[in-house]
Amino acid sequence: MDINVGSKVWVYDENRRGHWLDRWVGWFIVGETKVSWIIGPSVGSDLSFKVKKKGFTGYGNFSGRLLSLTYAHVLELEWVSRNGWKISQKVGLCRDPEILRKIAALIGYEEK
């Protein structure tokens, strides 16, 4: 994905009320320096923050704010948030070694 001034990004606003997904708001890349992107709701906003260009993978926590380049990624995070703990509970209750071995292989767990 190309990142340019004017590109829309998604920022998690913990102060917004509502469902987890409703807390992700569309902001923009409102400027740049040689080493950083400037993210904000509008140009010159007091809420703007910088994200270093080097090593930016499209998602992360910057200045205490979660940022994602795509809404599709936000939906993936929401799925994990909604289902990850339920799956881990089911795995914790599983007593079938064959199933647990398959899960271990899928997640890269190596027996110690």
N, C-alpha and C positions, 0 to 999 in steps of 0.2 A: 504494500500500500504506500502510495506517495504521500509524504507529509509536506504540506505547504502552509504559508500564512493564508488563513481563510478556511482551512480544513476544520470540519466539525469533529469534536472529541466528546467523550462522555465522562462526567465528573460525578462522583458519589457525594451527595450533600446529606450528611448525617442529621442536619437540623430540619430537613423537610419531613413533614408528617406523611404517613401513608405506608403502603406496601414497599418492600425492599426495592422492587423495580422502579417505583415512583420516585425514589430518592436519587436516581441517576438522571442528571440534567445535561442537556446539550450545551456545550460551550464551544469556543473556537480557539484556534491558534491565531492570536491577535498580533503577534510580532515575533521577531527573532533577533538574537545576537549571533556572534560568530560561533558560540558554543552551546546556546540554549534556545528552546522554543519558549515563547511566552503564552501561557494559557489563561483565558479569562472569558467572562460572559460578554464583554464588549471591550473595545479599545479604551485604554486609560482607566479601567475599573480598579478600585482599591482591592478587589478580590483576586486579581491576577497573580499567578505564580510562575516560576521558571522550571523547566524540565531540561536536563542536559541532553543534548543530541546524541553524544557518544554513549553507546550501550543501551539506548532506549529501545525496548522490544515491543512497545505498543501497549503495555500494561504495567502498572506499578503504583507505589505509594510515594507521592512527592509533596513535600511541605505539609504532610499530614492529610493529604487528599488522595483518594483512589482515583486513578485515571485510566480510561480505556479508549483506544482509537476507534473501536467499532461497537455498535449496539449488539451485533451478533455475539461478540465476546462477553458483553454484559449478560446476555441471556444464558450463555454457558456457565458463567459464574453463579447465576441465580439457580440453575439446575443443580450444581454442585452444593450450593448452600442449602437447598431444599432437600436434597436426597443423600448427600454424603454421609451424614451422621446416621441416617436410617440404615444405609447399606453397612456401615461399620458395626452397628448393633447386630444386624443379622449375621455378619461374619463372626462376631464375638460369640454368638450362640451356636454356631455351626460346630458339629462334632464329627463330621465326615472328613477324614484325612485326605481323600482324593480330591474333594472339592476345595479344601484349603490349599492343597498343593497347586491346583490350577490357578487359584487366586494369587498365591505367592508368585507363580511364574508370570502372571499378567502384570503385577506391580513391581517386579524386579526384586522381590525379597529373596535373600539367600540365607539358608539355614546356617546357624552358627553352632 
